[in-house]
Amino acid sequence: MGEDRLHVVFGTGQVGSALAVHLAGSGLAVRTVSRHRPATRPGIDWRAADVSDPEAAAGAAKGASVIYQCLNAPYTQWPERFPPLQRGVLAAAERTGALLVSLENVYGYGPTGGRPMTEDLPLAATTVKGRTRAAMTAELLAASDAGRVRIAIGRASDFFGAGVTQGSTLGERVFGNALAGRRADFIGNPDLPHTYSYVPDIAAGLATLGTDARAAGQVWHLPGPPTVTTRELLDLVAAETGHPVGVRSVPRLAVRALGLASAMMRGLAEMAYQFDQPFILDTSKYQTAFGAAGTPLADAIAATLAWYRTRTSTP
């Protein structure tokens, strides 16, 4: 793919920013699109747009050969605010003729009873956010089936990495607490295997979907560190911090009770099934097609804690 072809990343949050830097580092022309100006990055153009306006989204993506959907909506307002954002990006892809690479989570699958998630599983979500996610996927697939757009979908599990503080199980309540000598707050059973996706791996995986022609027209589980139990992950955090990391596990019933007074806790409560059974993302399809990938877990944790240390040591 020639370096003169424009890659446009919608969303400048945790993954969108990492993806833009990754693409620019590969010598590609990159533009990011968001409502608010992100940190300036060398070699990366930026356009302001309200992406829920299809005309504004299409204008911001003018000239794109590949478009990446890395937007998100406030956790408590997913059903209302997320689908219009995706429709704006979809309109931009249709208008430009660009390949649309869409980042998704795995809410759409719903509970699997501990069975590893593979790309061919039906979208059988039982939660409000899960059904929203599944409906958004259906819109993309329908547009693809109708020949209106070319797509590639990349799915990842719970995010962690530098810059990930809120909105993730492995954020402030784990890494921040561990560095401060406090117990890690965790919902559910930490002794079950659970896949956590590392932001640099997600970015690299999305870049592959946008630059390798074999990816188009398919769903892919993005690579990441090997899956272990959450307690094993916390043992690696403890080894890196140099002191034990205790776990304060919040029972599901307590989360549900707190949800009576908090919209955020209600949102967490409906997704708590992910931590009551093994939650394993099978990435073998991606690795068979594109080669072994994913950062070793100890390295990913070390890099994440290094970022948290620099943040806490800044005046």
BELMOUR-V259878 format. One record per run of one state. SS is the DSSP state (@ for helix, = for strand, . for the rest). FROM is the first residue (numbers start at 1). LEN is the number of residues. Records with the same first field share a line. If there is no record, write none. Layout:
SS: FROM-LEN ; FROM-LEN
This chain:
.: 1-5 ; 11-3 ; 26-3 ; 35-9 ; 49-5 ; 61-3 ; 70-5 ; 97-2 ; 105-2 ; 110-7 ; 118-10 ; 146-4 ; 156-2 ; 161-11 ; 180-4 ; 188-5 ; 195-1 ; 212-1 ; 216-3 ; 222-6 ; 242-5 ; 251-1 ; 259-4 ; 271-1 ; 276-3 ; 280-1 ; 282-2 ; 291-6 ; 314-2
=: 6-5 ; 29-6 ; 44-5 ; 64-6 ; 99-6 ; 117-1 ; 150-6 ; 158-3 ; 184-4 ; 193-2 ; 196-3 ; 219-3 ; 228-2 ; 247-4 ; 279-1 ; 281-1
@: 14-12 ; 54-7 ; 75-22 ; 107-3 ; 128-18 ; 172-8 ; 199-13 ; 213-3 ; 230-12 ; 252-7 ; 263-8 ; 272-4 ; 284-7 ; 297-17
